[in-house]
Amino acid sequence: MTNPFLSIIIPARNEESRLPETLEKIDRFLKAQSYTYEVLVVENGSSDRTLELAQKAAKALPYIKVLHEEGRGKGLAVRIGMLAARGAYRFICDADLSMPISEVNRFLPPQVENADIIIGSREAPGAIRYNEPAFRHLTGRAFNNVVRWFALPGLQDTQCGFKCFSAKAAETIFPLQTITGWSFDVEVLYIARRRGFSIVEIPIPWYYNTGSKVNVLRDLRQVMRDLWTISRNARRGLYG
């Protein structure tokens, strides 16, 4: 079977209230495209009906594949999805669709050429944030500043949940990923730079979702521990 042009990977934990509508929107978008595609829903650690609803959608839409993992962590779900995907381009998509799915083509050729990784940015010139509380924005900037100082200078927004990887980049980077929690993005992009992959940020429209599971102050403490882990792993040569 020919591999699809695009794989969309959706990490999904306790997403029963949002996943069905998200998959409907993605279905309408993909059916209007000329390229081939697949959608991988990676459910892990849910205590609600996320897995059941994802499997129901997959029965109706054969291009949807559902992967189940008992372990928790967004980073774990993304790694599983990225390595199971077959697409020439592999797109991480948050289940809340805080970026409209219609923006996906801006991450793909011919709109972006000669880039291994394209990441959506809420901070790049031209980006627009809608309805985000000021406190959330300020704490998010603090997080991004810490990441730039200690690991990824030059990148304005490492934590936006919309990123696209070429198949070569995905298959090189994700087997080396060790962090399975929220700050896995930092490690993945750090590995990408060490391995010589190009990273391009593009501005996106982003809508704040009141159901966000991110707690920036709590997660900022965790990212400091994860930055130390990344530094240690690099010193030990785990990233090649």
C-alpha positions as CSV (number, residue, x, y, z in Angstrom):
1,M,0.0,0.0,0.0
2,T,1.3,3.5,-0.9
3,N,2.1,5.6,2.1
4,P,0.0,8.7,2.5
5,F,1.2,12.2,2.0
6,L,0.0,13.4,5.4
7,S,-0.4,11.7,8.8
8,I,-2.3,13.7,11.5
9,I,-1.4,12.5,15.0
10,I,-3.9,13.4,17.8
11,P,-2.8,12.6,21.4
12,A,-6.0,12.1,23.3
13,R,-6.4,11.6,27.0
14,N,-9.9,12.3,28.6
15,E,-11.1,14.0,25.4
16,E,-14.6,12.6,25.1
17,S,-16.2,16.1,25.1
18,R,-14.0,17.4,22.3
19,L,-12.8,14.5,20.2
20,P,-15.9,13.7,18.2
21,E,-16.4,17.3,17.0
22,T,-12.6,17.6,16.2
23,L,-12.7,14.4,14.1
24,E,-15.8,15.7,12.2
25,K,-13.9,19.0,11.4
26,I,-10.8,17.1,10.3
27,D,-12.9,14.8,8.1
28,R,-14.5,17.8,6.3
29,F,-11.1,19.4,5.8
30,L,-9.4,16.3,4.5
31,K,-12.1,15.3,2.1
32,A,-11.5,18.6,0.4
33,Q,-7.8,18.0,-0.2
34,S,-6.2,16.4,-3.3
35,Y,-3.5,14.5,-1.3
36,T,-3.7,11.2,0.5
37,Y,-3.9,11.1,4.3
38,E,-4.4,9.1,7.5
39,V,-5.4,10.1,11.1
40,L,-3.9,8.4,14.1
41,V,-5.7,8.9,17.4
42,V,-3.4,7.9,20.3
43,E,-5.5,7.4,23.4
44,N,-3.5,6.9,26.6
45,G,-4.6,6.8,30.2
46,S,-8.2,8.0,29.8
47,S,-10.8,7.5,32.5
48,D,-13.7,8.5,30.2
49,R,-15.1,7.3,26.9
50,T,-12.3,8.7,24.7
51,L,-11.2,5.3,23.5
52,E,-14.7,4.1,22.8
53,L,-15.6,7.3,20.8
54,A,-12.3,7.1,18.8
55,Q,-13.0,3.5,17.9
56,K,-16.5,4.4,16.8
57,A,-15.2,7.1,14.5
58,A,-12.6,4.7,13.0
59,K,-15.4,2.3,12.1
60,A,-17.1,5.0,10.1
61,L,-14.0,6.5,8.6
62,P,-11.4,3.8,7.6
63,Y,-8.5,6.3,7.3
64,I,-8.7,6.8,11.1
65,K,-6.5,4.5,13.2
66,V,-6.8,4.2,16.9
67,L,-3.9,3.3,19.1
68,H,-4.3,2.5,22.8
69,E,-1.6,2.9,25.4
70,E,-2.0,2.4,29.2
71,G,0.8,4.8,30.1
72,R,0.1,8.5,30.5
73,G,1.8,11.5,29.1
74,K,1.3,13.6,26.0
75,G,4.9,13.0,24.9
76,L,4.4,9.2,25.1
77,A,1.3,9.5,22.9
78,V,3.0,11.6,20.3
79,R,6.0,9.3,20.1
80,I,3.8,6.3,19.6
81,G,1.8,8.1,16.9
82,M,4.8,9.5,15.1
83,L,6.5,6.1,14.9
84,A,3.3,4.3,13.8
85,A,2.5,6.9,11.1
86,R,3.4,6.3,7.5
87,G,3.0,9.7,6.0
88,A,5.6,11.7,4.2
89,Y,4.7,14.5,6.6
90,R,3.5,13.9,10.1
91,F,1.5,16.5,11.9
92,I,0.9,16.8,15.6
93,C,-2.6,18.1,16.3
94,D,-4.0,19.0,19.7
95,A,-7.5,17.6,20.2
96,D,-9.0,21.0,21.1
97,L,-8.2,22.4,17.6
98,S,-7.1,25.7,19.2
99,M,-5.6,26.3,15.8
100,P,-8.2,25.9,13.0
101,I,-7.5,22.7,11.0
102,S,-7.7,24.8,7.8
103,E,-4.2,26.1,8.7
104,V,-2.6,22.7,8.2
105,N,-1.7,23.2,4.5
106,R,0.5,26.1,5.5
107,F,2.8,23.5,7.2
108,L,3.2,21.5,4.0
109,P,4.9,21.8,0.6
110,P,4.5,23.9,-1.5
111,Q,3.7,26.5,1.1
112,V,6.8,25.6,3.0
113,E,9.8,24.1,1.1
114,N,13.1,22.7,2.2
115,A,12.2,22.5,5.9
116,D,12.4,19.3,8.0
117,I,10.2,20.6,10.8
118,I,7.6,23.3,10.8
119,I,6.2,24.5,14.1
120,G,3.2,26.7,14.7
121,S,4.0,29.8,16.7
122,R,1.8,32.0,18.8
123,E,4.7,34.5,19.1
124,A,6.1,34.9,15.6
125,P,5.3,38.1,13.8
126,G,1.8,37.9,12.4
127,A,0.5,35.4,15.0
128,I,-2.9,36.2,16.6
129,R,-4.1,35.0,20.0
130,Y,-7.8,35.1,20.7
131,N,-9.3,35.3,24.2
132,E,-6.2,34.4,26.1
133,P,-6.1,35.7,29.7
134,A,-3.2,38.1,30.3
135,F,-1.8,36.0,33.2
136,R,-1.7,32.9,31.0
137,H,0.2,34.8,28.3
138,L,2.7,36.2,30.7
139,T,3.4,32.9,32.4
140,G,3.7,31.3,28.9
141,R,6.3,33.9,27.9
142,A,8.2,33.2,31.1
143,F,8.3,29.5,30.1
144,N,9.4,30.2,26.6
145,N,12.2,32.5,27.9
146,V,13.5,29.7,30.1
147,V,13.5,27.3,27.2
148,R,15.3,29.7,24.9
149,W,18.0,30.6,27.5
150,F,18.8,27.0,28.5
151,A,18.1,24.8,25.4
152,L,16.6,26.4,22.2
153,P,17.8,29.9,21.5
154,G,16.0,31.6,18.7
155,L,12.7,29.7,18.9
156,Q,9.8,31.8,20.1
157,D,7.2,29.2,20.9
158,T,8.2,25.6,21.5
159,Q,5.0,24.5,23.2
160,C,2.4,25.2,20.6
161,G,0.6,21.9,20.0
162,F,0.8,22.0,16.2
163,K,4.0,20.8,14.6
164,C,4.9,19.0,11.3
165,F,7.8,16.7,10.8
166,S,9.1,15.1,7.6
167,A,9.2,11.3,7.7
168,K,13.0,11.3,7.9
169,A,13.0,13.8,10.8
170,A,10.3,11.9,12.7
171,E,12.0,8.5,12.2
172,T,15.4,9.9,13.4
173,I,14.2,12.0,16.3
174,F,11.4,10.2,18.1
175,P,13.3,6.9,18.8
176,L,15.7,9.1,20.8
177,Q,13.0,10.9,22.8
178,T,13.0,10.1,26.6
179,I,10.6,12.7,28.1
180,T,7.0,11.5,28.0
181,G,5.3,14.5,29.7
182,W,4.2,17.9,28.6
183,S,7.7,19.3,27.9
184,F,8.6,16.6,25.4
185,D,8.5,19.3,22.7
186,V,11.7,20.8,24.1
187,E,13.6,17.6,24.0
188,V,12.4,16.7,20.5
189,L,13.4,20.1,19.1
190,Y,16.7,19.9,20.9
191,I,17.4,16.6,19.3
192,A,16.4,17.9,16.0
193,R,19.0,20.7,16.2
194,R,21.7,18.4,17.4
195,R,21.0,16.1,14.4
196,G,21.1,19.0,11.9
197,F,17.4,19.2,11.0
198,S,16.0,22.6,10.0
199,I,13.2,24.1,12.0
200,V,10.9,26.8,10.8
201,E,8.3,28.7,12.9
202,I,5.2,30.0,11.2
203,P,2.7,32.4,12.8
204,I,-0.8,31.0,13.4
205,P,-4.2,32.1,14.7
206,W,-4.7,30.5,18.1
207,Y,-7.8,30.4,20.2
208,Y,-7.5,30.0,24.0
209,N,-9.6,27.1,25.2
210,T,-11.0,27.3,28.7
211,G,-10.7,23.5,29.0
212,S,-6.9,23.6,28.6
213,K,-5.2,21.1,30.8
214,V,-2.0,23.1,31.0
215,N,-1.0,24.6,34.4
216,V,2.0,26.8,33.5
217,L,3.3,27.3,37.0
218,R,3.2,23.6,37.8
219,D,4.6,22.7,34.4
220,L,7.3,25.3,34.7
221,R,8.8,23.5,37.7
222,Q,8.7,20.2,35.7
223,V,10.3,21.8,32.7
224,M,13.3,22.8,34.8
225,R,13.7,19.2,35.8
226,D,13.3,18.2,32.2
227,L,15.9,20.7,31.0
228,W,18.4,19.1,33.4
229,T,17.5,15.7,32.0
230,I,18.0,16.9,28.4
231,S,21.4,18.3,29.4
232,R,22.4,15.1,31.1
233,N,21.3,13.0,28.2
234,A,23.3,15.2,25.8
235,R,26.4,14.8,27.9
236,R,26.0,11.0,27.9
237,G,25.6,10.9,24.2
238,L,22.1,9.6,24.1
239,Y,21.1,11.9,21.3
240,G,23.8,10.7,18.9
